[in-house]
């Protein structure tokens, strides 16, 4: 195949129900050219996130993904050519590269990254996933030693890191995940104190047994019925960090849960706060220093799920939405 061809994956139709591979198609385009102020990038890794699905619904903290355009997504890339004084060939960057082999992106929209091995850590523990876990838990959740922290989607890219940081801070940590294998892994490998399998269908009861003293901090990645079950067991002046609502992203949003929320928030004086990791980027260096220290000391284990091939990207995202992954899922080009 000619190096002048850029392979891309387009979103050909916005899904109204469940996402399927039929909503995407592989396409070939001419090699992009970096205009003034832009850099030409060769993409090495594409980040897969539940937010990819949310972007198809409409504008969030970024513009909606429109039909018949390159599917949006963050990626780790290498600068091939630069028309910006801020970047040079060989630099490693993170940016919204989209699902394609090459991209021309304004330099001001790119974050220059250090070269490191494995490069995948720049997408997982030192990337958006790790920083989201760090700031969402510590700045929004504000856990104190001895408190009980519960995290949903606990085996995922963000949740698996949230739970480990909470343990480092001296908390009792309960993870909510789908399936016995994931729950066993959270306890035996990542050091969670307990794990609740939401697929068992008795989430409220299992949560009460796992967190007998109630919940002080709940890190919410899913919304829906699990959020409802957690709010009902929050302690006085508990904090809820709202990171995502994956249960509402794919297919028809759930009509149930959370119910009775306003009353409980008032009576228990709860604080429920949504956040976007970009809000905290001025503190990124301090966060990375902590994360790197914990990884090097072995207190924080990095779990990654790397899948090869651009053509596997749609299926890999669909699998992520179904909870197939452990840790950060990404595509290697």
Backbone torsions as a table, in degrees:
resi	resn	phi	psi	omega
1	UNK	NA	140.0	-176.9
2	UNK	-69.4	142.1	177.5
3	UNK	-69.9	-10.2	179.7
4	UNK	-84.8	0.1	-179.4
5	UNK	-103.4	137.5	178.6
6	UNK	-112.3	112.9	177.6
7	UNK	-80.0	134.7	-175.5
8	UNK	-137.3	156.8	170.2
9	UNK	-115.2	122.4	-178.9
10	UNK	-99.9	146.3	167.8
11	UNK	-87.1	106.5	-172.8
12	UNK	-87.0	-20.2	-179.2
13	UNK	-152.4	135.4	177.8
14	UNK	-75.9	125.7	-177.9
15	UNK	-71.2	139.9	173.3
16	UNK	-101.4	-25.8	175.9
17	UNK	-115.7	-135.7	179.3
18	UNK	-67.8	142.1	176.6
19	UNK	-70.6	139.0	177.0
20	UNK	-138.2	166.7	-179.4
21	UNK	-63.9	-21.9	180.0
22	UNK	-68.8	-14.4	178.5
23	UNK	-79.1	-6.8	-177.1
24	UNK	-122.4	159.6	169.4
25	UNK	-148.7	147.4	174.8
26	UNK	-79.4	138.4	-178.5
27	UNK	-140.0	162.0	175.5
28	UNK	-122.9	135.7	179.2
29	UNK	-131.5	167.4	176.0
30	UNK	-66.8	151.8	177.9
31	UNK	-58.9	129.3	179.0
32	UNK	-68.5	158.3	178.8
33	UNK	-121.5	133.5	-179.8
34	UNK	-75.9	119.8	175.5
35	UNK	-81.6	-177.8	179.4
36	UNK	-59.3	129.9	180.0
37	UNK	83.9	0.7	-178.5
38	UNK	-109.2	165.5	173.3
39	UNK	-125.0	140.5	173.3
40	UNK	-89.0	125.8	-173.0
41	UNK	-117.3	142.6	167.1
42	UNK	-104.3	120.3	-174.4
43	UNK	-81.3	131.1	177.7
44	UNK	-102.1	-41.3	-177.9
45	UNK	-138.3	136.6	175.9
46	UNK	-109.1	129.3	178.3
47	UNK	-79.7	133.2	174.6
48	UNK	-109.0	127.2	-173.8
49	UNK	-141.9	150.8	176.0
50	UNK	-58.1	-30.2	179.4
51	UNK	-59.9	-27.8	176.6
52	UNK	-52.4	-40.4	-178.5
53	UNK	-71.9	-39.9	-179.3
54	UNK	-62.3	-34.4	-178.7
55	UNK	-64.0	-22.3	179.4
56	UNK	-75.3	-21.1	-179.6
57	UNK	-73.5	-37.7	-175.8
58	UNK	163.8	-172.7	-177.6
59	UNK	-65.7	133.8	174.3
60	UNK	-120.0	-120.9	171.2
61	UNK	-84.5	2.1	172.4
62	UNK	-140.2	167.2	180.0
63	UNK	-63.8	154.1	176.5
64	UNK	-67.0	151.9	173.5
65	UNK	-83.4	124.7	-178.1
66	UNK	-94.1	155.5	178.8
67	UNK	-62.8	147.0	178.8
68	UNK	63.7	33.8	171.5
69	UNK	-127.6	163.6	177.1
70	UNK	-61.1	130.0	179.1
71	UNK	-60.2	132.6	-178.1
72	UNK	-76.5	150.1	176.3
73	UNK	175.8	148.8	177.8
74	UNK	-77.9	154.4	179.2
75	UNK	-155.1	158.3	171.3
76	UNK	-96.9	127.8	-174.1
77	UNK	-140.6	163.5	177.9
78	UNK	-111.9	136.6	178.7
79	UNK	-73.5	122.2	177.7
80	UNK	-92.2	-39.7	178.0
81	UNK	-150.8	148.9	-177.3
82	UNK	-135.1	135.2	171.1
83	UNK	-112.8	34.1	178.0
84	UNK	-135.3	138.5	177.7
85	UNK	-67.6	-14.4	-175.9
86	UNK	-83.5	-15.8	-177.2
87	UNK	-134.1	151.5	177.2
88	UNK	-134.8	162.2	178.1
89	UNK	-55.2	135.4	-179.7
90	UNK	99.3	-16.7	178.3
91	UNK	-66.7	147.5	175.8
92	UNK	-103.4	131.3	-176.0
93	UNK	-135.4	160.6	168.8
94	UNK	-116.6	137.7	177.4
95	UNK	-170.1	179.6	178.6
96	UNK	-82.2	82.8	-176.1
97	UNK	-81.7	-24.8	-172.4
98	UNK	78.9	173.6	-177.9
99	UNK	-86.8	81.3	-178.6
100	UNK	-159.3	165.0	-178.0
101	UNK	-76.7	-35.4	-177.7
102	UNK	-132.9	149.5	178.5
103	UNK	-149.3	145.5	171.3
104	UNK	-108.0	118.1	-171.2
105	UNK	-131.5	138.6	175.1
106	UNK	-56.6	133.6	-177.2
107	UNK	-58.7	-32.1	-178.0
108	UNK	-67.2	-16.7	179.0
109	UNK	-96.1	6.2	-177.0
110	UNK	-111.6	143.0	173.9
111	UNK	-104.4	119.8	177.4
112	UNK	-73.2	136.1	-175.3
113	UNK	-121.2	156.6	175.0
114	UNK	-73.0	152.0	172.1
115	UNK	-76.4	130.7	178.1
116	UNK	-153.4	158.2	174.2
117	UNK	-119.8	133.4	-7.1
118	UNK	-75.1	144.3	179.5
119	UNK	-61.2	-27.2	-178.6
120	UNK	-58.1	-28.2	179.7
121	UNK	-61.9	-23.5	178.8
122	UNK	-69.1	-19.9	176.5
123	UNK	-97.4	-25.5	-175.5
124	UNK	-98.7	-96.0	-170.1
125	UNK	-68.0	-31.5	179.1
126	UNK	-102.2	7.8	-179.7
127	UNK	-107.4	-155.6	-176.7
128	UNK	-58.0	-38.5	-177.4
129	UNK	-62.8	-51.2	-179.0
130	UNK	-64.2	-41.6	-179.1
131	UNK	-69.9	-36.2	176.4
132	UNK	-62.2	-45.7	178.4
133	UNK	-60.6	-46.8	-175.9
134	UNK	-61.9	-55.4	-175.3
135	UNK	-73.3	-38.2	-180.0
136	UNK	-62.8	-42.8	179.8
137	UNK	-73.8	-52.8	-170.0
138	UNK	-78.7	-37.5	-177.6
139	UNK	-87.5	-41.1	-177.4
140	UNK	-90.0	-49.5	-178.4
141	UNK	-73.5	-33.9	178.3
142	UNK	47.7	57.8	-179.2
143	UNK	-70.2	146.8	175.9
144	UNK	-115.3	152.1	-179.5
145	UNK	-53.0	134.3	178.7
146	UNK	90.3	-10.8	179.1
147	UNK	-79.0	163.3	177.1
148	UNK	-99.1	124.3	178.6
149	UNK	-113.1	129.5	175.5
150	UNK	-115.2	136.6	178.3
151	UNK	-131.6	132.2	176.7
152	UNK	-93.6	166.1	-171.8
153	UNK	48.4	45.1	-168.5
154	UNK	-70.4	-17.6	178.7
155	UNK	-94.2	0.8	-178.7
156	UNK	-83.3	-174.7	-173.2
157	UNK	-63.3	-42.4	-178.9
158	UNK	-85.1	-49.0	-175.0
159	UNK	-58.8	-38.2	-178.6
160	UNK	-65.6	-29.5	178.5
161	UNK	-82.8	-39.5	177.2
162	UNK	-53.9	-50.0	-177.3
163	UNK	-61.0	-40.1	-179.6
164	UNK	-69.4	-38.2	177.5
165	UNK	-65.9	-40.0	178.5
166	UNK	-61.0	-38.0	176.3
167	UNK	-65.6	-42.6	177.9
168	UNK	-57.5	-34.4	-178.9
169	UNK	-85.0	5.2	173.4
170	UNK	84.6	26.5	-179.4
171	UNK	-99.4	160.5	166.9
172	UNK	-84.0	129.0	-171.9
173	UNK	-120.7	127.9	177.0
174	UNK	-120.3	125.7	177.4
175	UNK	-102.9	144.1	173.4
176	UNK	-112.6	124.2	-176.8
177	UNK	-147.9	169.9	-177.6
178	UNK	-101.5	112.3	176.7
179	UNK	106.3	145.8	-178.1
180	UNK	-63.2	-39.1	-178.1
181	UNK	-60.2	-45.2	179.4
182	UNK	-64.3	-42.7	-179.5
183	UNK	-63.4	-42.4	177.5
184	UNK	-62.4	-40.6	-179.5
185	UNK	-63.6	-40.9	179.3
186	UNK	-59.2	-41.8	-177.4
187	UNK	-78.3	-48.5	-173.1
188	UNK	-77.1	-36.0	-175.8
189	UNK	-98.6	-41.8	-174.2
190	UNK	-97.9	-5.8	173.2
191	UNK	82.5	15.6	174.5
192	UNK	-62.6	151.3	179.6
193	UNK	-76.9	-31.0	179.7
194	UNK	-159.6	160.7	177.4
195	UNK	-141.9	141.8	-178.4
196	UNK	-114.6	128.4	178.8
197	UNK	-92.0	106.6	-177.1
198	UNK	-68.8	-17.7	179.6
199	UNK	-74.3	-12.4	177.0
200	UNK	-68.8	-23.1	177.5
201	UNK	86.7	-0.9	179.1
202	UNK	-122.3	52.0	-173.2
203	UNK	-60.3	-46.4	-176.2
204	UNK	-59.0	-48.8	-177.8
205	UNK	-65.0	-44.1	-179.5
206	UNK	-65.3	-36.4	179.4
207	UNK	-66.8	-39.2	179.3
208	UNK	-64.1	-36.9	177.8
209	UNK	-71.4	-36.6	-177.6
210	UNK	-77.3	-27.7	-179.6
211	UNK	-127.3	69.0	-173.4
212	UNK	-63.4	-22.4	179.8
213	UNK	-94.9	12.5	-179.1
214	UNK	84.7	179.4	-175.2
215	UNK	-113.5	127.9	176.6
216	UNK	-93.5	-40.0	179.2
217	UNK	-132.0	127.9	174.3
218	UNK	-118.5	122.1	177.1
219	UNK	-99.0	109.4	-170.7
220	UNK	-100.0	117.5	175.7
221	UNK	-107.8	-5.8	-168.1
222	UNK	-124.5	-28.9	-175.8
223	UNK	69.6	-158.3	173.0
224	UNK	61.2	-144.7	-174.0
225	UNK	-64.1	-32.1	-179.0
226	UNK	-69.9	-40.1	174.9
227	UNK	-59.8	-42.5	178.7
228	UNK	-60.5	-45.3	-179.3
229	UNK	-63.0	-36.7	-178.6
230	UNK	-74.7	-42.9	-179.7
231	UNK	-57.3	-39.5	-178.6
232	UNK	-64.3	-20.4	-177.0
233	UNK	-112.0	12.1	178.0
234	UNK	-70.6	145.3	175.3
235	UNK	-83.1	166.2	176.6
236	UNK	-53.7	132.8	-178.7
237	UNK	60.1	31.7	175.3
238	UNK	-70.7	159.0	-178.9
239	UNK	-121.1	135.9	177.6
240	UNK	-119.6	118.1	177.1
241	UNK	-95.8	113.6	-176.4
242	UNK	-94.1	105.7	-175.8
243	UNK	-99.0	-37.4	-176.9
244	UNK	-165.9	174.9	-179.5
245	UNK	-142.2	62.7	-171.7
246	UNK	-59.3	-27.8	179.9
247	UNK	-66.2	-18.4	-177.5
248	UNK	-101.1	-5.6	-171.1
249	UNK	-80.0	-45.0	-170.0
250	UNK	-107.1	126.5	-178.8
251	UNK	86.5	-156.6	-179.1
252	UNK	-84.0	122.9	-179.2
253	UNK	-55.8	143.5	-179.3
254	UNK	-62.5	139.1	177.9
255	UNK	-87.0	-11.5	-178.0
256	UNK	-102.4	157.0	172.6
257	UNK	59.3	147.1	-9.5
258	UNK	-85.6	133.7	179.1
259	UNK	-102.2	156.0	176.9
260	UNK	68.9	16.3	-173.8
261	UNK	-66.7	-49.3	-175.4
262	UNK	-55.5	-44.4	-179.7
263	UNK	-61.6	-44.5	-179.5
264	UNK	-65.1	-39.0	179.6
265	UNK	-61.0	-40.6	-179.6
266	UNK	-70.2	-53.3	-175.3
267	UNK	-61.1	-41.7	-177.3
268	UNK	-91.8	-0.4	-178.9
269	UNK	54.8	44.9	-177.3
270	UNK	-78.0	152.9	172.4
271	UNK	-116.3	122.3	-177.9
272	UNK	-122.1	117.2	-172.5
273	UNK	-135.2	127.7	172.2
274	UNK	-84.6	155.7	179.7
275	UNK	-151.9	156.9	173.3
276	UNK	-124.0	132.7	-174.2
277	UNK	-56.9	-31.0	-178.6
278	UNK	-60.0	-22.9	179.7
279	UNK	-63.5	-19.9	-171.8
280	UNK	-113.4	12.2	-172.4
281	UNK	-65.3	-16.6	176.0
282	UNK	-70.5	-14.2	179.0
283	UNK	-108.4	15.0	-173.3
284	UNK	-59.8	-42.7	-175.9
285	UNK	-61.8	-42.7	179.1
286	UNK	-65.3	-39.6	179.0
287	UNK	-63.8	-45.8	-179.3
288	UNK	-62.5	-36.2	178.5
289	UNK	-62.3	-43.7	177.5
290	UNK	-63.9	-48.6	-177.7
291	UNK	-60.4	-43.8	-179.8
292	UNK	-65.0	-37.7	177.3
293	UNK	-63.7	-43.2	-179.7
294	UNK	-68.2	-37.7	178.5
295	UNK	-66.9	-45.5	-176.5
296	UNK	-68.0	-28.1	179.1
297	UNK	-84.2	-8.8	-179.2
298	UNK	85.7	2.6	179.0
299	UNK	-73.7	-24.6	-178.2
300	UNK	-122.6	115.2	-179.7
301	UNK	-92.9	136.9	-177.9
302	UNK	-100.3	122.0	178.4
303	UNK	-114.4	124.4	-178.6
304	UNK	-128.7	150.9	-178.1
305	UNK	-128.6	93.5	-173.0
306	UNK	-102.5	124.9	-179.4
307	UNK	-116.7	134.5	-176.8
308	UNK	-87.8	140.3	168.3
309	UNK	103.0	122.0	177.6
310	UNK	-55.3	-38.1	-177.0
311	UNK	-65.9	-17.5	179.3
312	UNK	-88.3	-1.1	-174.1
313	UNK	-60.9	-48.9	179.8
314	UNK	-58.1	-47.2	-178.6
315	UNK	-63.4	-36.4	-179.7
316	UNK	-68.0	-36.4	176.7
317	UNK	-68.1	-43.0	178.7
318	UNK	-60.4	-41.1	177.3
319	UNK	-64.1	-38.5	178.3
320	UNK	-63.0	-43.7	179.3
321	UNK	-63.7	-26.8	178.0
322	UNK	-88.1	-0.5	176.6
323	UNK	82.7	25.8	-179.3
324	UNK	-69.0	-30.4	-167.2
325	UNK	-85.0	154.7	165.2
326	UNK	-117.6	123.8	-178.1
327	UNK	74.1	-163.7	-172.1
328	UNK	-75.8	121.1	177.9
329	UNK	-94.4	135.9	179.6
330	UNK	-151.2	163.8	178.1
331	UNK	-109.4	131.5	174.5
332	UNK	-99.0	125.3	179.5
333	UNK	-91.0	NA	NA
